[in-house]
Amino acid sequence: MGVSTKNWAGNQRCVPTAVHQPTSTDGVSAVVRTAAAAGERVKVIGGGHSFTDVAMTDGHLLSLDGMNKLLAVGGADGCDVTVQAGIRLFELNEQLAQRGLAMPNLGDIDRQSIAGAVSTATHGTGAGLGNIATRIVGLELVTGDGSIRRADETTDPDLLRVARVGLGALGILTEVTLRCVPAFNLHAVETIEPLADVLADFESVMRSTDHVEFYWFPGGRRVQLKRNTRTDAPAAPQSRAAYIRDKWIGENLAFGTVCRIGRRFPAAAPKIAKLITSSASERDLVDRSDKIFCSPRKVRFLEMEYGIPLESVPEAIGRINSLVGSLPFPPMFPVEVRVSQADDIPLSTAHGRASGWIAVHQYIGAPYEAYFQAVEQIMNDYDGRPHWGKMHFQSADTLASRYAEWDVFQAARTELDPKGTFANAYTDRVLGSAVVGAR
Ligand SMILES: Cc1cc2nc3c(=O)[nH]c(=O)nc-3n(C[C@H](O)[C@H](O)[C@H](O)COP(=O)(O)OP(=O)(O)OC[C@H]3O[C@@H](n4cnc5c(N)ncnc54)[C@H](O)[C@@H]3O)c2cc1C
């Protein structure tokens, strides 16, 4: 009997037949070789922060937590950093900072492994920036028969292009080389603005500085707008007491308490939402980039996020606003809206289009299905692409036409994993069967 594994939100569980903790690429290769020869399946779990069952398996589960070293710094500008693929983002950020380097953009948290983050196209916000996977300029991959392949811009650009966002279905990433940037500080300005003003001028607002995002409670008229701008100014972070007040007490402890009340007394939830919006603080500070990008998240929730064409976001937000009154249970978390640049990675959710991201959340244990399904219907009208690591109800049949290079990905999958060693229930659903002719 194996050991039960669950994800961060606790909504996905699995019981693998065996758990392995390799410490080298050869160790990974040996596990895959043996499992493949026995016709068994293999999956890596990173930080377990996906909301979907993308990292779950009833076969062999690998944790690369022991493969978390920074291996080399090089490249023409000294900004290309090679790391083992199990490194967590908070470890990576610290290692980079010690060398005067940083990632140009990050998401909300830093608990993911680098391989897990890129495999689902994890992104932050920034109209002029791509997702984290776009920073990969080299990689090492263990394929379905245990072979070790290396790719960079000169040796195997086709493999590099496709394997940056692989949903764990093309192989096991054991090393990645990331094109980083010199370390920088961000000036963070958080203000409360009327929703109508932000939507009226949506693209200019979202392009108004390096990183812009906003939070909005469906049904509400105001948003919390966050603008982060690169600066040469020295760090002037909040005091420890103010940080604890805003991030730990405000965003986690107090927020968690009101969510629990709202879950118990749903009729009070809209009033609670208003209270949270009106108590959202305005902040103005300068700090190291990763400390501004990433925050602690202790209140558990479920999330669905869709990428749609940038210009469609205001209309889509208006439609979400119209549906909330008809939901059987009110949303208790704000909607988060972000943007990013188009890229050329076949299964990146931003493939070929500048994207606006609309993320809906629900407090853990509160009903979410009707809300998420209704929002998904809206997103379908914009050819929406669901975040690979967040909840959605799509399948390969509904997704294939939303990706111009779907067939390129499938051809790579057939070549790299012809027996479906890296398949699981999630990839069977969203990519179809790995084995040609089995669909
Ligand atoms: C609180 C919270 C905040 C979040 N914030 C953001 C955000 O701001 N932006 C955003 O875009 N997403 C966000 N996410 C989603 C999260 O970034 C993704 O789900 C990400 O994939 C999680 O990384 P992980 O290391 O936990 O990977 P896991 O969830 O463990 O795995 C994800 C996938 O990667 C595969 N994988 C892991 N390691 C390897 C490897 N070595 N080789 C090949 N495949 C591998 C797994 O098999 C699986 O298919 C958030 C999630 C949570 C819970």
Ligand as a Chemical Component Dictionary entry (heavy atoms), coordinates in Angstrom:
data_LIG
# 
_chem_comp.id                   LIG 
_chem_comp.type                 NON-POLYMER 
_chem_comp.pdbx_formal_charge   0 
_chem_comp.three_letter_code    LIG 
# 
loop_
_chem_comp_atom.comp_id 
_chem_comp_atom.atom_id 
_chem_comp_atom.alt_atom_id 
_chem_comp_atom.type_symbol 
_chem_comp_atom.charge 
_chem_comp_atom.model_Cartn_x 
_chem_comp_atom.model_Cartn_y 
_chem_comp_atom.model_Cartn_z 
_chem_comp_atom.pdbx_ordinal 
LIG C1  C1  C 0 -1.532 29.789 -3.641  1  
LIG C2  C2  C 0 -1.224 29.606 -5.113  2  
LIG C3  C3  C 0 -0.822 30.701 -5.863  3  
LIG C4  C4  C 0 -0.550 30.550 -7.222  4  
LIG N1  N1  N 0 -0.172 31.651 -7.947  5  
LIG C5  C5  C 0 0.019  31.543 -9.277  6  
LIG C6  C6  C 0 0.379  32.680 -10.076 7  
LIG O1  O1  O 0 0.561  33.780 -9.558  8  
LIG N2  N2  N 0 0.500  32.510 -11.416 9  
LIG C7  C7  C 0 0.288  31.299 -12.010 10 
LIG O2  O2  O 0 0.365  31.234 -13.239 11 
LIG N3  N3  N 0 -0.003 30.199 -11.289 12 
LIG C8  C8  C 0 -0.128 30.293 -9.952  13 
LIG N4  N4  N 0 -0.427 29.175 -9.211  14 
LIG C9  C9  C 0 -0.445 27.869 -9.896  15 
LIG C10 C10 C 0 0.931  27.195 -9.824  16 
LIG O3  O3  O 0 1.960  28.092 -10.151 17 
LIG C11 C11 C 0 0.994  26.035 -10.827 18 
LIG O4  O4  O 0 -0.037 25.134 -10.602 19 
LIG C12 C12 C 0 2.356  25.308 -10.787 20 
LIG O5  O5  O 0 2.355  24.298 -11.754 21 
LIG C13 C13 C 0 2.661  24.692 -9.438  22 
LIG O6  O6  O 0 4.009  24.324 -9.400  23 
LIG P1  P1  P 0 4.443  23.058 -8.524  24 
LIG O7  O7  O 0 5.936  23.023 -8.434  25 
LIG O8  O8  O 0 3.683  23.035 -7.291  26 
LIG O9  O9  O 0 4.017  21.901 -9.528  27 
LIG P2  P2  P 0 2.993  20.673 -9.327  28 
LIG O10 O10 O 0 1.640  21.207 -9.105  29 
LIG O11 O11 O 0 3.548  19.734 -8.323  30 
LIG O12 O12 O 0 3.093  20.030 -10.771 31 
LIG C14 C14 C 0 2.631  20.711 -11.893 32 
LIG C15 C15 C 0 2.998  19.925 -13.147 33 
LIG O13 O13 O 0 4.401  20.011 -13.357 34 
LIG C16 C16 C 0 4.912  18.688 -13.544 35 
LIG N5  N5  N 0 6.284  18.656 -13.086 36 
LIG C17 C17 C 0 6.756  18.948 -11.871 37 
LIG N6  N6  N 0 8.094  18.773 -11.868 38 
LIG C18 C18 C 0 8.447  18.342 -13.112 39 
LIG C19 C19 C 0 9.657  17.991 -13.730 40 
LIG N7  N7  N 0 10.814 18.005 -13.075 41 
LIG N8  N8  N 0 9.642  17.651 -15.037 42 
LIG C20 C20 C 0 8.481  17.602 -15.738 43 
LIG N9  N9  N 0 7.296  17.925 -15.187 44 
LIG C21 C21 C 0 7.288  18.285 -13.888 45 
LIG C22 C22 C 0 3.992  17.826 -12.706 46 
LIG O14 O14 O 0 4.083  16.451 -13.092 47 
LIG C23 C23 C 0 2.671  18.433 -13.069 48 
LIG O15 O15 O 0 2.291  17.962 -14.338 49 
LIG C24 C24 C 0 -0.687 29.269 -7.851  50 
LIG C25 C25 C 0 -1.071 28.166 -7.078  51 
LIG C26 C26 C 0 -1.342 28.329 -5.720  52 
LIG C27 C27 C 0 -1.769 27.142 -4.902  53 
# 
loop_
_chem_comp_bond.comp_id 
_chem_comp_bond.atom_id_1 
_chem_comp_bond.atom_id_2 
_chem_comp_bond.value_order 
_chem_comp_bond.pdbx_ordinal 
LIG C1  C2  SING 1  
LIG C2  C3  SING 2  
LIG C2  C26 DOUB 3  
LIG C3  C4  DOUB 4  
LIG C4  N1  SING 5  
LIG C4  C24 SING 6  
LIG N1  C5  DOUB 7  
LIG C5  C6  SING 8  
LIG C5  C8  SING 9  
LIG C6  O1  DOUB 10 
LIG C6  N2  SING 11 
LIG N2  C7  SING 12 
LIG C7  O2  DOUB 13 
LIG C7  N3  SING 14 
LIG N3  C8  DOUB 15 
LIG C8  N4  SING 16 
LIG N4  C9  SING 17 
LIG N4  C24 SING 18 
LIG C9  C10 SING 19 
LIG C10 O3  SING 20 
LIG C10 C11 SING 21 
LIG C11 O4  SING 22 
LIG C11 C12 SING 23 
LIG C12 O5  SING 24 
LIG C12 C13 SING 25 
LIG C13 O6  SING 26 
LIG O6  P1  SING 27 
LIG P1  O7  DOUB 28 
LIG P1  O8  SING 29 
LIG P1  O9  SING 30 
LIG O9  P2  SING 31 
LIG P2  O10 DOUB 32 
LIG P2  O11 SING 33 
LIG P2  O12 SING 34 
LIG O12 C14 SING 35 
LIG C14 C15 SING 36 
LIG C15 O13 SING 37 
LIG C15 C23 SING 38 
LIG O13 C16 SING 39 
LIG C16 N5  SING 40 
LIG C16 C22 SING 41 
LIG N5  C17 SING 42 
LIG N5  C21 SING 43 
LIG C17 N6  DOUB 44 
LIG N6  C18 SING 45 
LIG C18 C19 SING 46 
LIG C18 C21 DOUB 47 
LIG C19 N7  SING 48 
LIG C19 N8  DOUB 49 
LIG N8  C20 SING 50 
LIG C20 N9  DOUB 51 
LIG N9  C21 SING 52 
LIG C22 O14 SING 53 
LIG C22 C23 SING 54 
LIG C23 O15 SING 55 
LIG C24 C25 DOUB 56 
LIG C25 C26 SING 57 
LIG C26 C27 SING 58 
# 
